[in-house]
Amino acid sequence: MSFSRDISSPARSRHAIPPSGTKPAPACTLVIFGARGDLTKRLLIPALYNLAGSSLLDADFRVLGVDRVPGTAADWRDGLAATMQDFTKDPDGEFYTPTIDQDAWTWVADRLDYVQADFADLGQMRALAERVKGNAVFYLAVPSRFFGPLVEMLGQAGLVTQQEGTFRRVVIEKPFGSDLATARALNRQVLGVLDEQQVYRIDHFLGKETVQNILAMRFGNLIFEPLWRSDYIDHVQITAAETIGVEQRGAFYEPTGALRDMVPNHLFQLFAMVAMEPPASFSAETVRTAKEQLFESVRPVRPEDAVRGQYRAGTVEGRPVVAYRAAPGVAPDSVTETYVALKLHVDNWRWSGVPFYLRTGKSLGGRRTEVVVQFKKPPVAIFRGTATDSLPPNRMILNVQPAQGLTIEMAAKHPGPAMDLAGVQVKFRYEDAFELQPNVGYETLLYDCLTGDATLFQRADNIDAAWAAVDPVLQSWGQGAEGLEFYDAGATGPAGADALLARYGRAWYPLDGS
């Protein structure tokens, strides 16, 4: 029995239907360096599968995987197919999907090719150039130490030279540098080969719908903008708390730590969405310039306004967790922080006097990424003589994960004859308003790379300014243990993080949301 099928365009499937007017990305070859790595198989390929199911890839789209590991295109495809099936086996998994759409997967699989190559070998890279014609995007899914050398090799091999009517772009993952000096050095190295318009410094946090919704919420609703300033806001908290520990990633995490891993990228991007001035438009350069103006207004963080912690053994969600120092690849006397809390000051008219508190950590008692905007308390004179002698603060919580949406905390009168106020919540949840589709967080970012929209990607000056804000803390900590606090796995963090807010009469929003 034989059959034929048309692979010229992806079949419509149960995937998200693109908004009216959204066109497929132009024909292009996506070259993935590090094709055998975890990032490729668990994030990039599933994202391409979802884009294919939404008919957002051109019929002439191709993927060329490049890695040092010997193998064929067929066995690479088989391994990727097995990983895709893994998504159907864990209903509690972050990217669970009950079934794989075979039409969409076959469409992607038919466009996958693989070549074994060492990017440090100029001859092999020049041979690769013979296989890549027309438009191309080079994705550097490799360890960060290879970013600069690989970009230089792309230049020497002629792979990033743009001909008239074609584009050549390079996607660089985080971490982009390990401090201000190394970030600046890497930018010089990259921009010695590429134009800024060719560089896409990616932060997968910005691929999340709920992160992008912060801009939509702020600038698409006039009711918020008049309140979005120091006259009404007491302080802002930005949290990225994880229940997982370092697990098997100790060798990576040891030289990195929580601050380098999360703050100048993920948390600063959330900070930018919340605090940037309204851009004149949503064009890439306008938005990135607004971010740059904000970052330049951030006062460099003083070491006394920073807290670092490391988790000890404990229990997280009912499971025992060994101490960070006992994890594979971690030194028994390690001073690497698994938790960091910072206080930021923004020196501009909108935010003068409003502190921004940032915290992130591993093996904590709750998993949540959110922004809590706490407003100043109203005067209580009108309620004098009633049962209400103080009013709860109003809060707006921008829920990124695992809850996705918006929560507003406000006061309402408790039923009864007395004027007694109680705190209530008003909630918007994405799953209640929209039909959510399987998503790994890279779909929008990959589509934007292919279409040339750099709005959600960091510019060189954005990178420099973010590192400049936290560099005094990094230099102060160095390799010493001074100031390192310990917290039990399953706790909310070290005591110093609570003291950072308590000295001003404030407290962290609970990790359980209560």
C-alpha positions as CSV (number, residue, x, y, z in Angstrom):
1,M,0.0,0.0,0.0
2,S,1.4,3.4,-0.9
3,F,0.3,6.9,-0.3
4,S,1.5,10.4,-1.1
5,R,1.2,13.6,0.9
6,D,1.9,17.3,0.4
7,I,4.7,18.6,2.6
8,S,4.7,22.0,1.0
9,S,3.0,23.6,4.1
10,P,2.1,22.4,7.6
11,A,-1.4,21.0,7.9
12,R,-3.7,22.9,10.2
13,S,-3.9,21.1,13.5
14,R,-5.1,21.5,17.1
15,H,-2.3,24.1,17.6
16,A,-2.9,27.7,18.1
17,I,-4.3,29.4,15.0
18,P,-2.2,32.5,14.4
19,P,-3.8,35.9,14.6
20,S,-5.3,37.3,11.5
21,G,-2.6,38.9,9.3
22,T,0.2,36.9,10.9
23,K,2.3,35.5,8.0
24,P,4.7,32.6,7.9
25,A,8.3,33.4,8.5
26,P,10.4,33.8,5.3
27,A,12.2,30.8,3.8
28,C,15.3,30.2,5.9
29,T,17.8,27.6,7.1
30,L,18.1,27.4,10.9
31,V,21.6,26.2,11.8
32,I,21.7,24.9,15.3
33,F,25.2,24.5,16.9
34,G,24.9,22.1,19.8
35,A,22.2,20.0,18.0
36,R,22.7,17.1,20.3
37,G,22.2,19.1,23.5
38,D,19.3,19.3,25.9
39,L,18.3,22.9,24.8
40,T,17.8,21.7,21.2
41,K,15.8,18.6,21.9
42,R,13.7,19.8,24.8
43,L,13.0,23.4,23.7
44,L,14.0,24.4,20.2
45,I,12.6,21.4,18.3
46,P,9.3,21.4,20.2
47,A,9.0,25.1,19.6
48,L,9.5,24.5,15.9
49,Y,6.9,21.7,16.0
50,N,4.4,24.2,17.6
51,L,5.2,26.8,14.9
52,A,4.7,24.3,12.2
53,G,1.3,23.3,13.6
54,S,0.3,26.9,13.5
55,S,1.4,27.3,9.8
56,L,4.0,29.9,10.7
57,L,7.0,28.3,8.9
58,D,7.6,28.6,5.2
59,A,7.5,25.6,2.9
60,D,11.3,26.1,2.2
61,F,12.2,26.2,5.9
62,R,15.1,23.9,6.8
63,V,16.9,22.9,10.0
64,L,20.6,21.9,9.9
65,G,21.9,20.5,13.2
66,V,25.7,20.8,13.8
67,D,27.5,19.0,16.5
68,R,30.8,17.2,17.2
69,V,29.0,14.0,18.0
70,P,29.2,11.4,15.2
71,G,25.8,10.4,13.7
72,T,23.4,10.7,10.9
73,A,20.4,12.8,10.2
74,A,18.2,9.7,10.6
75,D,19.4,8.9,14.1
76,W,19.2,12.5,15.1
77,R,15.6,12.7,14.0
78,D,14.8,9.4,15.8
79,G,16.2,10.8,19.0
80,L,14.2,14.0,18.7
81,A,11.1,12.0,18.0
82,A,11.6,10.0,21.2
83,T,12.0,13.2,23.2
84,M,8.7,14.6,21.7
85,Q,7.0,11.4,22.8
86,D,8.3,12.0,26.3
87,F,6.1,15.1,26.5
88,T,3.0,12.8,26.3
89,K,4.0,10.7,29.3
90,D,4.0,13.2,32.2
91,P,0.7,14.9,32.8
92,D,2.4,17.0,35.5
93,G,5.2,18.1,33.3
94,E,5.7,21.7,32.4
95,F,5.2,21.1,28.7
96,Y,2.8,18.2,28.8
97,T,0.8,17.5,25.6
98,P,-1.6,14.4,25.4
99,T,-0.6,13.5,21.9
100,I,1.8,14.4,19.2
101,D,0.3,15.7,16.0
102,Q,1.9,13.4,13.4
103,D,1.3,15.7,10.5
104,A,3.0,18.6,12.2
105,W,5.9,16.4,13.4
106,T,6.4,14.8,10.1
107,W,6.5,18.2,8.4
108,V,9.3,19.2,10.8
109,A,11.1,15.9,10.6
110,D,11.3,16.0,6.8
111,R,13.2,19.2,7.1
112,L,15.8,18.1,9.6
113,D,19.4,17.5,8.5
114,Y,22.5,16.9,10.5
115,V,26.3,17.3,10.0
116,Q,29.1,16.3,12.3
117,A,31.5,19.2,12.5
118,D,34.0,20.9,14.8
119,F,33.4,24.7,14.7
120,A,37.0,25.2,15.8
121,D,38.1,23.7,12.4
122,L,38.0,26.5,9.8
123,G,38.0,23.9,6.9
124,Q,34.9,22.2,8.3
125,M,33.2,25.5,8.8
126,R,34.0,26.5,5.2
127,A,32.5,23.2,4.1
128,L,29.4,24.0,6.1
129,A,29.2,27.3,4.2
130,E,28.7,25.4,1.0
131,R,25.6,23.8,2.5
132,V,24.0,27.0,3.7
133,K,22.6,29.2,1.0
134,G,20.2,32.1,1.1
135,N,18.7,33.3,4.4
136,A,20.1,31.7,7.5
137,V,19.8,32.0,11.3
138,F,22.7,30.5,13.4
139,Y,21.6,29.4,16.9
140,L,24.4,29.0,19.4
141,A,23.0,26.3,21.7
142,V,26.5,25.8,23.1
143,P,28.2,26.6,26.4
144,S,28.8,30.3,26.9
145,R,32.6,30.0,26.7
146,F,32.2,29.2,23.0
147,F,30.0,32.2,22.0
148,G,32.9,34.5,21.1
149,P,35.1,32.0,19.3
150,L,32.2,30.6,17.4
151,V,31.0,34.0,16.2
152,E,34.6,34.7,15.0
153,M,34.7,31.4,13.2
154,L,31.4,32.2,11.5
155,G,32.9,35.4,10.3
156,Q,36.1,33.7,9.0
157,A,34.2,31.1,7.1
158,G,32.0,33.7,5.4
159,L,28.8,32.3,7.0
160,V,27.5,35.6,8.3
161,T,28.2,37.8,5.3
162,Q,24.9,39.2,4.1
163,Q,24.3,39.4,0.3
164,E,21.7,41.8,-1.1
165,G,18.2,40.5,-0.5
166,T,19.3,37.9,2.1
167,F,19.8,38.0,5.9
168,R,22.2,36.2,8.2
169,R,21.5,36.4,12.0
170,V,23.1,34.9,15.1
171,V,21.1,33.9,18.2
172,I,23.2,34.0,21.4
173,E,21.9,32.3,24.6
174,K,22.5,33.5,28.1
175,P,24.6,33.9,30.2
176,F,26.1,36.8,28.2
177,G,29.2,37.3,30.2
178,S,29.8,36.6,33.9
179,D,30.3,40.2,35.0
180,L,30.5,43.7,33.6
181,A,34.1,43.3,32.2
182,T,33.4,39.9,30.5
183,A,30.1,41.1,29.1
184,R,31.7,44.1,27.5
185,A,34.6,42.0,26.2
186,L,32.1,39.5,24.6
187,N,30.1,42.4,23.0
188,R,33.3,43.8,21.5
189,Q,34.2,40.3,20.2
190,V,30.7,39.7,18.7
191,L,30.3,43.2,17.3
192,G,33.8,42.9,15.7
193,V,32.2,40.4,13.3
194,L,28.5,41.2,13.2
195,D,26.4,44.3,13.0
196,E,24.1,44.9,16.0
197,Q,21.1,44.2,13.8
198,Q,22.4,40.7,13.2
199,V,22.7,39.8,16.9
200,Y,19.8,38.3,18.8
201,R,20.7,37.9,22.5
202,I,17.9,35.7,23.7
203,D,16.3,35.5,27.1
204,H,13.6,32.8,27.2
205,F,11.7,34.7,30.0
206,L,10.6,37.1,27.3
207,G,9.0,34.3,25.4
208,K,6.4,33.8,28.1
209,E,3.0,35.2,27.3
210,T,2.5,36.4,30.8
211,V,5.7,38.4,30.7
212,Q,4.7,40.1,27.4
213,N,1.3,40.7,29.0
214,I,2.9,43.1,31.4
215,L,3.4,45.6,28.6
216,A,-0.2,44.9,27.3
217,M,-1.6,45.4,30.8
218,R,0.4,48.6,31.4
219,F,0.0,50.4,28.1
220,G,-3.3,48.9,26.8
221,N,-5.4,50.0,29.8
222,L,-5.6,53.6,30.8
223,I,-6.8,52.8,34.3
224,F,-3.3,51.8,35.4
225,E,-1.0,54.4,34.0
226,P,-2.0,57.3,36.3
227,L,-1.2,55.2,39.3
228,W,2.1,53.8,38.0
229,R,4.4,56.2,39.9
230,S,5.9,57.1,43.2
231,D,2.8,59.1,44.3
232,Y,0.9,55.9,44.7
233,I,3.3,53.0,44.8
234,D,5.1,52.1,48.0
235,H,7.4,49.4,46.6
236,V,7.7,46.6,44.0
237,Q,8.8,43.0,44.6
238,I,10.0,40.7,41.8
239,T,10.3,37.1,42.7
240,A,11.6,34.0,40.8
241,A,11.4,31.2,43.3
242,E,12.2,27.6,42.4
243,T,11.5,24.4,44.4
244,I,14.1,22.4,42.5
245,G,17.7,22.4,43.6
246,V,20.8,22.3,41.6
247,E,20.2,18.6,40.9
248,Q,22.9,17.3,38.4
249,R,24.0,20.8,37.2
250,G,26.5,21.4,40.0
251,A,29.5,21.8,37.6
252,F,27.6,24.5,35.7
253,Y,26.2,26.2,38.8
254,E,29.4,26.4,40.9
255,P,31.1,29.2,38.9
256,T,27.7,30.9,38.2
257,G,25.5,31.2,41.2
258,A,22.0,32.7,41.5
259,L,23.0,36.3,40.8
260,R,24.7,35.7,37.5
261,D,22.2,33.0,36.5
262,M,19.1,35.0,37.1
263,V,19.4,38.7,38.0
264,P,21.0,40.7,35.1
265,N,18.8,38.8,32.6
266,H,15.6,37.2,33.8
267,L,14.8,39.5,36.7
268,F,16.0,42.7,35.0
269,Q,13.7,41.9,32.0
270,L,10.7,41.6,34.4
271,F,11.9,44.8,36.1
272,A,12.1,46.5,32.7
273,M,8.6,45.5,31.7
274,V,7.2,46.9,35.0
275,A,9.3,50.1,35.3
276,M,10.2,51.3,31.7
277,E,8.7,54.5,30.4
278,P,5.9,54.1,27.8
279,P,7.7,53.7,24.4
280,A,6.5,55.8,21.5
281,S,5.8,52.6,19.6
282,F,6.4,48.9,19.9
283,S,9.2,49.0,17.3
284,A,12.3,47.1,18.4
285,E,14.6,50.0,18.8
286,T,12.1,52.2,20.6
287,V,11.3,49.5,23.1
288,R,15.0,48.6,23.7
289,T,15.9,52.3,24.0
290,A,13.2,52.7,26.7
291,K,14.8,49.7,28.6
292,E,18.2,51.3,28.2
293,Q,17.0,54.6,29.7
294,L,15.6,52.7,32.7
295,F,18.7,50.6,33.3
296,E,20.9,53.7,33.1
297,S,18.7,55.2,35.9
298,V,19.4,52.3,38.2
299,R,21.8,53.2,41.0
300,P,24.6,50.6,41.3
301,V,23.5,48.2,44.0
302,R,25.4,48.6,47.3
303,P,26.7,45.4,48.9
304,E,24.8,46.2,52.0
305,D,21.6,46.1,49.9
306,A,22.3,42.5,48.8
307,V,21.8,39.2,50.5
308,R,23.2,35.9,49.5
309,G,22.2,32.5,50.8
310,Q,22.9,28.8,50.2
311,Y,20.5,26.0,50.9
312,R,21.2,23.3,53.5
313,A,19.6,19.9,53.6
314,G,15.8,20.0,54.1
315,T,12.5,18.9,52.7
316,V,10.8,20.4,49.7
317,E,7.2,19.4,48.9
318,G,7.6,16.3,51.0
319,R,10.8,15.1,49.4
320,P,14.2,15.2,51.1
321,V,16.8,17.4,49.6
322,V,20.5,17.2,50.2
323,A,22.5,20.3,50.9
324,Y,23.9,22.2,47.9
325,R,27.4,21.4,49.1
326,A,26.6,17.7,48.8
327,A,25.3,17.9,45.2
328,P,27.4,16.3,42.4
329,G,30.0,18.7,41.0
330,V,29.8,21.1,44.0
331,A,32.8,21.8,46.3
332,P,32.3,20.7,49.9
333,D,33.2,24.2,51.1
334,S,31.5,26.1,48.3
335,V,30.5,29.7,48.8
336,T,28.3,29.9,45.6
337,E,25.0,31.5,46.4
338,T,21.8,29.6,45.6
339,Y,19.7,32.6,46.7
340,V,20.0,36.3,46.2
341,A,17.9,39.3,47.2
342,L,18.6,42.8,46.1
343,K,17.2,46.3,46.7
344,L,17.2,48.5,43.6
345,H,16.9,52.3,43.5
346,V,15.8,54.1,40.3
347,D,16.8,57.7,40.0
348,N,14.1,59.2,37.8
349,W,11.0,61.2,38.3
350,R,8.6,58.3,38.0
351,W,10.2,56.0,40.6
352,S,12.1,58.3,42.9
353,G,11.9,56.9,46.4
354,V,10.2,53.6,45.3
355,P,12.5,50.6,46.1
356,F,12.4,47.5,43.9
357,Y,13.2,44.3,45.7
358,L,14.4,41.4,43.6
359,R,14.8,37.8,44.9
360,T,15.5,34.4,43.4
361,G,16.5,31.1,44.8
362,K,16.6,27.3,44.6
363,S,15.1,24.7,46.8
364,L,12.6,27.1,48.3
365,G,9.2,26.4,49.8
366,G,7.2,27.5,46.8
367,R,7.5,27.8,43.0
368,R,6.4,31.1,41.6
369,T,7.5,33.9,39.3
370,E,5.6,37.1,39.9
371,V,5.7,40.8,40.3
372,V,4.0,42.4,43.3
373,V,3.2,46.1,43.1
374,Q,2.3,47.3,46.5
375,F,0.5,50.6,46.7
376,K,0.6,53.1,49.6
377,K,-2.0,52.8,52.2
378,P,-4.9,55.3,52.1
379,P,-5.5,57.7,55.0
380,V,-7.7,56.1,57.8
381,A,-9.2,59.3,59.1
382,I,-12.6,58.6,57.4
383,F,-12.7,55.3,59.3
384,R,-11.8,56.7,62.7
385,G,-14.1,55.3,65.4
386,T,-15.0,52.2,63.4
387,A,-13.8,48.7,63.9
388,T,-11.2,49.3,61.1
389,D,-8.1,50.9,62.6
390,S,-5.8,50.1,59.7
391,L,-6.4,49.2,56.1
392,P,-4.7,46.4,54.2
393,P,-2.5,47.6,51.3
394,N,-3.7,47.4,47.8
395,R,-1.5,45.1,45.7
396,M,-1.4,44.2,42.0
397,I,0.3,40.8,41.4
398,L,1.4,40.0,37.9
399,N,1.4,36.2,37.9
400,V,4.0,34.7,35.5
401,Q,4.2,31.1,36.7
402,P,2.8,28.7,37.7
403,A,-0.4,30.8,37.9
404,Q,-0.7,32.9,34.7
405,G,-2.6,36.1,34.9
406,L,-3.3,39.1,37.2
407,T,-4.4,39.3,40.8
408,I,-5.6,42.5,42.5
409,E,-5.9,42.7,46.3
410,M,-8.2,45.4,47.6
411,A,-10.4,46.2,50.6
412,A,-14.1,45.6,50.8
413,K,-16.7,46.0,53.5
414,H,-17.3,42.9,55.5
415,P,-21.1,42.1,55.7
416,G,-22.7,43.3,58.9
417,P,-23.7,46.5,60.7
418,A,-20.1,47.7,61.5
419,M,-17.8,49.4,59.1
420,D,-15.3,46.5,59.1
421,L,-13.1,46.1,56.0
422,A,-11.6,42.9,54.8
423,G,-9.0,42.1,52.1
424,V,-10.4,40.5,49.0
425,Q,-8.9,39.3,45.7
426,V,-9.9,39.9,42.1
427,K,-8.3,37.4,39.7
428,F,-7.8,37.1,36.0
429,R,-6.4,33.8,34.8
430,Y,-5.3,33.0,31.3
431,E,-6.8,29.6,31.3
432,D,-10.2,31.0,32.1
433,A,-10.2,33.6,29.3
434,F,-8.2,31.9,26.5
435,E,-7.7,28.4,25.1
436,L,-4.1,27.7,26.1
437,Q,-2.0,25.6,23.7
438,P,1.2,23.6,24.4
439,N,4.0,26.0,24.5
440,V,7.7,25.7,25.6
441,G,8.3,29.5,25.7
442,Y,10.5,29.7,22.6
443,E,7.9,29.8,19.9
444,T,7.5,33.6,19.8
445,L,11.2,34.2,20.1
446,L,12.1,31.8,17.3
447,Y,9.4,33.3,15.1
448,D,10.8,36.8,15.8
449,C,14.3,35.7,15.0
450,L,13.1,34.3,11.7
451,T,11.1,37.5,10.8
452,G,13.7,40.0,12.0
453,D,11.8,41.5,14.9
454,A,14.3,42.2,17.7
455,T,11.9,43.8,20.2
456,L,12.2,40.9,22.7
457,F,16.0,40.7,22.4
458,Q,18.6,42.5,24.3
459,R,20.8,45.2,22.7
460,A,24.5,45.5,23.7
461,D,23.8,48.6,25.8
462,N,21.0,46.8,27.6
463,I,23.4,44.0,28.6
464,D,26.1,46.4,29.8
465,A,23.8,48.6,31.9
466,A,22.2,45.5,33.6
467,W,25.6,44.1,34.5
468,A,26.8,47.6,35.7
469,A,24.0,47.7,38.2
470,V,25.0,44.5,40.0
471,D,28.7,44.5,39.4
472,P,29.6,46.1,42.8
473,V,27.9,43.2,44.5
474,L,29.7,40.6,42.5
475,Q,33.1,42.3,43.1
476,S,32.3,42.6,46.8
477,W,31.4,38.9,47.2
478,G,34.4,37.6,45.2
479,Q,35.3,34.2,46.4
480,G,35.0,34.9,50.1
481,A,32.4,33.5,52.4
482,E,31.7,36.7,54.3
483,G,28.0,37.4,54.4
484,L,26.9,34.0,53.1
485,E,23.9,32.8,55.0
486,F,22.4,29.4,55.0
487,Y,18.7,28.4,54.8
488,D,17.0,25.0,55.0
489,A,15.7,23.6,51.7
490,G,12.0,24.1,51.8
491,A,12.2,27.5,53.6
492,T,11.6,30.9,52.1
493,G,15.2,31.9,52.1
494,P,17.8,33.3,54.6
495,A,16.9,35.5,57.5
496,G,18.8,38.4,55.9
497,A,16.4,38.6,53.0
498,D,13.5,39.2,55.5
499,A,15.6,41.8,57.3
500,L,16.3,43.6,54.0
501,L,12.6,44.6,53.9
502,A,11.9,44.6,57.7
503,R,14.2,47.5,58.3
504,Y,11.8,49.7,56.4
505,G,8.7,48.1,57.9
506,R,8.0,45.9,54.8
507,A,7.7,42.2,54.3
508,W,8.0,39.8,51.3
509,Y,4.8,38.6,49.8
510,P,4.3,35.0,50.9
511,L,5.5,32.3,48.5
512,D,2.2,30.5,49.0
513,G,0.3,33.6,48.0
514,S,-1.5,33.9,51.3
